[in-house]
Amino acid sequence: MLPAQYRMTRSAEFGATVSRGTRSAQPDLVLYTRADETGDSGPRIGLIVSKAVGNAVQRHRVSRRLRHVAKTILDDLDPADRVVIRALPGSREAISPRLEKELQTALQRIKKRSGESK
């Protein structure tokens, strides 16, 4: 489970990360990252799971899986990083290891594009 201190809760953070962040798409999710100027509180991760994913039960299941796999990338993030994970409809049938692999791949692509070697 993703600790509360790393969860993104403010709408402004979500909006800024999605609109001004770097994007990397995978078959079951889209990852947006952005460095926050006042990033002294550690990395923050937010989830977007829309009704396109499924009904409430399916959306909550996907959210739980994404929160669990998001914990695995915390060590790869800088304290100023803001990350938003948007679940796509295919994530409804995806198992956790597949979501984790896609998340790792998306993060590596973004880091490679920005010239970082973490």
TIRO-992433 format. One line per field, with one value per residue: residue number from 0; residue in one letter; x, y, z of N, C-alpha, C in turn. Coordinates in Angstrom, 3 decimals, padded with zeros to 6 digits, always signed. Layout:
N
num = c(NUM;...)
residu = c(a;...)
n.c1 = c(X;...)
n.c2 = c(Y;...)
n.c3 = c(Z;...)
ca.c1 = c(X;...)
ca.c2 = c(Y;...)
ca.c3 = c(Z;...)
c.c1 = c(X;...)
c.c2 = c(Y;...)
c.c3 = c(Z;...)
end
This chain:
118
num = c(0;1;2;3;4;5;6;7;8;9;10;11;12;13;14;15;16;17;18;19;20;21;22;23;24;25;26;27;28;29;30;31;32;33;34;35;36;37;38;39;40;41;42;43;44;45;46;47;48;49;50;51;52;53;54;55;56;57;58;59;60;61;62;63;64;65;66;67;68;69;70;71;72;73;74;75;76;77;78;79;80;81;82;83;84;85;86;87;88;89;90;91;92;93;94;95;96;97;98;99;100;101;102;103;104;105;106;107;108;109;110;111;112;113;114;115;116;117)
residu = c(m;l;p;a;q;y;r;m;t;r;s;a;e;f;g;a;t;v;s;r;g;t;r;s;a;q;p;d;l;v;l;y;t;r;a;d;e;t;g;d;s;g;p;r;i;g;l;i;v;s;k;a;v;g;n;a;v;q;r;h;r;v;s;r;r;l;r;h;v;a;k;t;i;l;d;d;l;d;p;a;d;r;v;v;i;r;a;l;p;g;s;r;e;a;i;s;p;r;l;e;k;e;l;q;t;a;l;q;r;i;k;k;r;s;g;e;s;k)
n.c1 = c(+000.835;+000.465;+002.025;+000.393;+001.707;+002.890;+000.898;-000.864;-003.092;-004.282;-006.176;-004.996;-002.337;-002.631;-003.684;-001.591;+000.496;-000.488;-001.041;+001.352;+003.363;+005.650;+004.817;+004.148;+003.038;+001.497;+000.171;-001.883;-001.885;-001.212;+001.499;+002.344;+004.792;+006.366;+008.581;+008.421;+008.750;+008.791;+009.486;+009.970;+008.728;+008.890;+008.396;+005.300;+002.418;-000.299;-003.541;-005.621;-008.582;-010.933;-014.484;-014.486;-012.932;-014.481;-017.180;-017.901;-016.830;-014.889;-013.242;-012.264;-010.832;-008.822;-007.618;-006.604;-004.714;-002.990;-002.071;-000.634;+001.401;+002.594;+004.069;+006.428;+007.990;+008.851;+011.495;+012.862;+012.264;+012.764;+012.742;+011.325;+009.649;+006.529;+003.970;+001.508;-000.721;-002.630;-005.234;-006.069;-008.783;-008.006;-006.633;-008.330;-008.469;-005.841;-003.140;-001.418;+001.526;+001.915;+000.988;+002.874;+005.237;+004.661;+004.474;+007.086;+008.477;+007.387;+008.266;+011.046;+011.348;+010.617;+012.591;+014.832;+014.342;+014.542;+017.150;+018.137;+019.725;+018.603)
n.c2 = c(-001.174;+002.257;+004.686;+007.335;+009.812;+010.023;+010.347;+012.086;+014.693;+017.134;+018.945;+020.866;+020.038;+017.641;+018.653;+020.362;+018.532;+016.763;+018.493;+019.981;+018.153;+015.429;+012.860;+009.376;+006.620;+003.449;+000.124;-000.327;+001.845;+005.366;+007.439;+010.371;+012.740;+015.257;+017.733;+019.362;+022.676;+023.319;+020.975;+019.709;+017.936;+015.314;+012.683;+012.648;+010.776;+010.337;+009.059;+008.428;+007.122;+006.544;+006.392;+004.998;+002.803;+000.967;-000.283;+000.843;-001.074;-002.356;-000.161;+000.537;-001.768;-001.660;+000.731;+000.004;-001.924;-000.322;+001.533;-000.216;-001.167;+001.247;+001.843;+000.520;+002.110;+004.256;+004.500;+005.151;+007.742;+011.291;+013.636;+015.900;+015.062;+014.687;+012.508;+011.202;+008.628;+007.397;+005.261;+003.055;+001.583;-001.128;-001.848;-002.963;-005.760;-006.404;-007.952;-007.506;-007.808;-007.258;-004.615;-003.408;-003.821;-002.313;+000.219;+000.606;+000.524;+002.770;+004.837;+004.553;+005.228;+007.935;+008.996;+008.421;+010.011;+012.543;+012.605;+011.649;+009.236;+007.186)
n.c3 = c(+000.000;-000.706;+001.198;+003.036;+003.075;+000.611;-001.214;-003.693;-003.290;-003.829;-006.198;-007.830;-007.988;-009.422;-011.855;-012.761;-013.070;-015.033;-017.186;-017.622;-017.382;-018.252;-020.508;-020.738;-022.428;-021.968;-022.618;-020.658;-018.975;-018.431;-017.793;-016.093;-015.353;-013.348;-012.182;-009.133;-008.017;-005.332;-003.987;-001.381;+000.231;-000.408;-002.898;-004.737;-005.552;-007.687;-008.632;-011.449;-012.192;-014.273;-015.155;-017.498;-017.112;-015.743;-013.650;-010.240;-008.443;-010.022;-010.639;-008.090;-007.482;-009.434;-008.622;-006.087;-006.867;-008.414;-006.490;-004.901;-006.666;-007.243;-005.053;-005.467;-007.114;-005.663;-004.671;-006.962;-007.504;-007.279;-004.497;-005.369;-007.350;-009.019;-009.726;-011.844;-012.378;-014.884;-015.313;-017.906;-019.839;-020.280;-018.010;-016.228;-016.562;-016.203;-014.463;-011.326;-011.497;-014.221;-014.417;-012.771;-014.217;-016.539;-015.400;-014.420;-016.874;-018.201;-016.495;-016.751;-019.457;-019.418;-017.716;-019.266;-021.516;-020.374;-019.721;-017.346;-015.232;-013.490)
ca.c1 = c(+000.000;+001.209;+001.840;-000.382;+002.582;+003.278;-000.286;-001.237;-004.493;-004.821;-006.549;-004.023;-001.164;-003.019;-003.801;-000.272;+001.294;-001.019;-000.961;+002.715;+004.315;+006.087;+003.859;+004.596;+001.879;+001.641;-001.125;-002.905;-001.818;-000.427;+002.238;+002.733;+005.705;+006.776;+009.343;+007.810;+009.777;+008.802;+009.399;+010.704;+007.926;+009.028;+007.626;+003.848;+001.841;-001.748;-004.186;-006.844;-009.264;-012.227;-015.574;-014.182;-012.296;-015.539;-018.060;-017.199;-016.053;-013.724;-012.362;-011.584;-009.860;-007.699;-006.952;-005.812;-003.550;-002.056;-001.420;+000.327;+002.577;+003.246;+005.027;+007.697;+008.788;+009.215;+012.957;+013.365;+011.802;+013.388;+011.766;+010.541;+008.834;+005.078;+003.617;+000.097;-000.943;-003.989;-005.582;-006.820;-009.749;-007.358;-006.098;-009.349;-008.115;-004.395;-002.721;-000.479;+002.889;+001.904;+000.896;+004.166;+006.195;+004.326;+004.818;+008.553;+008.871;+007.011;+009.157;+012.367;+011.295;+010.612;+013.927;+015.760;+014.084;+014.995;+018.600;+018.520;+020.124;+018.246)
ca.c2 = c(+000.000;+003.505;+005.490;+008.564;+010.963;+010.054;+010.454;+013.398;+014.892;+018.419;+019.009;+021.711;+019.207;+016.749;+019.438;+020.830;+017.381;+016.232;+019.464;+020.443;+017.081;+014.559;+011.767;+008.110;+005.732;+001.996;-000.441;-000.281;+003.064;+006.507;+008.023;+011.776;+013.157;+016.653;+018.131;+020.493;+023.604;+023.290;+019.547;+019.310;+016.998;+013.964;+012.457;+012.469;+009.967;+010.417;+008.119;+008.805;+005.908;+007.078;+005.442;+004.193;+001.570;+000.028;+000.165;+001.252;-002.183;-002.541;+001.004;+000.435;-002.857;-001.116;+001.716;-000.722;-002.518;+000.746;+002.042;-001.219;-001.191;+002.562;+001.812;-000.035;+003.113;+005.362;+004.626;+005.684;+009.123;+012.352;+014.258;+016.923;+014.466;+014.519;+011.476;+010.847;+007.397;+007.333;+003.895;+002.901;+000.484;-002.433;-002.132;-003.722;-007.171;-006.581;-008.410;-006.575;-007.814;-006.586;-003.176;-002.979;-003.786;-001.166;+001.427;+000.707;+000.850;+004.159;+005.710;+004.488;+006.006;+009.367;+009.325;+008.363;+011.197;+013.752;+012.541;+011.164;+007.831;+006.547)
ca.c3 = c(+000.000;-000.805;+002.411;+002.849;+002.848;-000.789;-002.061;-004.200;-002.933;-004.294;-007.611;-008.530;-008.275;-010.517;-013.089;-013.198;-013.499;-016.284;-018.282;-017.878;-017.142;-019.337;-020.641;-021.312;-022.524;-021.981;-023.008;-019.614;-018.174;-018.924;-016.679;-016.225;-014.285;-013.353;-010.996;-008.445;-007.531;-003.865;-003.716;-000.195;+001.022;-000.944;-004.123;-004.582;-006.611;-007.760;-009.543;-012.147;-012.645;-014.706;-015.364;-018.679;-016.638;-015.360;-012.567;-009.022;-007.903;-010.884;-010.476;-006.799;-007.591;-010.204;-007.756;-005.080;-007.547;-008.807;-005.280;-004.470;-007.548;-007.196;-003.944;-005.947;-007.828;-004.766;-004.574;-008.224;-007.649;-006.497;-003.600;-006.045;-008.410;-008.925;-010.689;-011.963;-013.140;-015.428;-015.705;-019.139;-019.687;-020.249;-016.677;-015.499;-016.625;-016.003;-013.138;-010.689;-012.063;-015.523;-014.151;-012.224;-015.334;-017.380;-014.653;-014.449;-018.247;-018.472;-015.726;-017.377;-020.703;-019.083;-017.201;-020.402;-022.332;-019.694;-019.565;-016.028;-015.258;-012.228)
c.c1 = c(+000.888;+000.971;+001.183;+000.501;+002.998;+002.094;-000.559;-002.735;-005.096;-005.044;-005.537;-002.764;-001.448;-003.010;-002.456;+000.573;+000.824;-000.815;+000.472;+003.776;+004.703;+005.219;+004.520;+003.425;+002.298;+000.267;-002.230;-002.879;-001.013;+000.212;+002.612;+003.664;+006.086;+007.556;+008.706;+008.912;+009.891;+008.723;+010.170;+009.949;+008.024;+008.188;+006.150;+003.331;+000.323;-002.284;-005.407;-007.426;-010.689;-013.267;-015.379;-013.546;-013.358;-016.410;-017.241;-016.330;-014.775;-012.740;-011.598;-010.540;-008.614;-006.922;-006.080;-004.566;-002.522;-001.347;-000.344;+001.581;+003.299;+004.278;+006.403;+008.566;+009.239;+010.721;+013.573;+013.023;+012.609;+012.336;+010.874;+009.582;+007.357;+004.688;+002.112;+000.001;-002.405;-004.235;-006.405;-007.759;-009.126;-006.816;-007.078;-008.989;-006.646;-004.095;-001.629;+000.939;+002.961;+001.830;+002.221;+005.210;+005.930;+004.694;+006.322;+009.043;+008.576;+007.942;+010.557;+012.413;+011.353;+011.987;+014.956;+015.612;+014.635;+016.496;+019.058;+018.872;+019.858;+017.635)
c.c2 = c(+001.247;+004.345;+006.840;+009.769;+011.098;+010.197;+011.900;+013.581;+016.171;+018.420;+019.822;+020.925;+018.251;+017.504;+019.872;+019.669;+016.854;+017.219;+019.885;+019.372;+016.331;+013.316;+010.545;+007.134;+004.275;+001.420;-000.279;+000.982;+004.140;+007.145;+009.457;+012.092;+014.616;+016.912;+019.391;+021.373;+023.565;+021.851;+019.075;+018.268;+015.560;+013.776;+012.246;+011.715;+010.069;+009.447;+008.753;+007.514;+006.330;+005.979;+004.599;+002.862;+000.535;+000.595;+000.441;+000.143;-002.395;-001.392;+000.929;-000.676;-002.375;-000.112;+001.041;-001.334;-001.446;+001.343;+001.072;-001.207;+000.158;+002.624;+001.343;+001.002;+004.255;+005.573;+005.237;+007.160;+010.072;+012.971;+015.296;+016.354;+014.382;+013.570;+011.257;+009.622;+007.389;+005.907;+003.923;+001.697;-000.913;-002.817;-002.942;-005.208;-007.441;-007.047;-007.474;-006.626;-007.113;-005.073;-002.634;-002.856;-002.576;+000.143;+001.656;+001.127;+002.305;+005.127;+005.715;+005.291;+007.500;+009.798;+009.356;+009.598;+012.453;+013.722;+012.077;+009.701;+007.173;+005.231)
c.c3 = c(+000.000;+000.455;+002.110;+002.532;+001.391;-001.740;-002.447;-003.932;-003.507;-005.799;-008.417;-008.887;-009.432;-011.843;-013.632;-013.722;-014.841;-017.435;-018.620;-017.708;-018.405;-019.322;-021.253;-021.271;-022.584;-022.339;-021.958;-018.763;-018.894;-017.700;-017.019;-015.061;-014.476;-012.077;-010.420;-007.863;-006.009;-003.381;-002.509;+000.629;+000.519;-002.191;-003.809;-005.797;-006.537;-008.793;-010.183;-012.713;-012.997;-014.881;-016.611;-018.293;-016.270;-014.261;-011.307;-008.444;-008.713;-010.735;-009.158;-006.803;-008.334;-009.355;-006.710;-005.696;-007.900;-007.592;-004.802;-005.347;-007.554;-006.082;-004.415;-006.660;-006.930;-004.684;-005.830;-008.423;-006.786;-005.582;-004.285;-007.095;-008.039;-010.049;-010.659;-012.859;-013.576;-015.908;-016.989;-018.991;-019.629;-018.884;-015.833;-015.461;-016.330;-014.579;-012.619;-011.259;-013.425;-015.342;-013.625;-013.328;-016.238;-016.697;-014.657;-015.835;-018.572;-017.746;-016.333;-018.669;-020.419;-018.586;-018.330;-021.281;-021.684;-019.406;-018.200;-016.133;-013.908;-012.476)
end
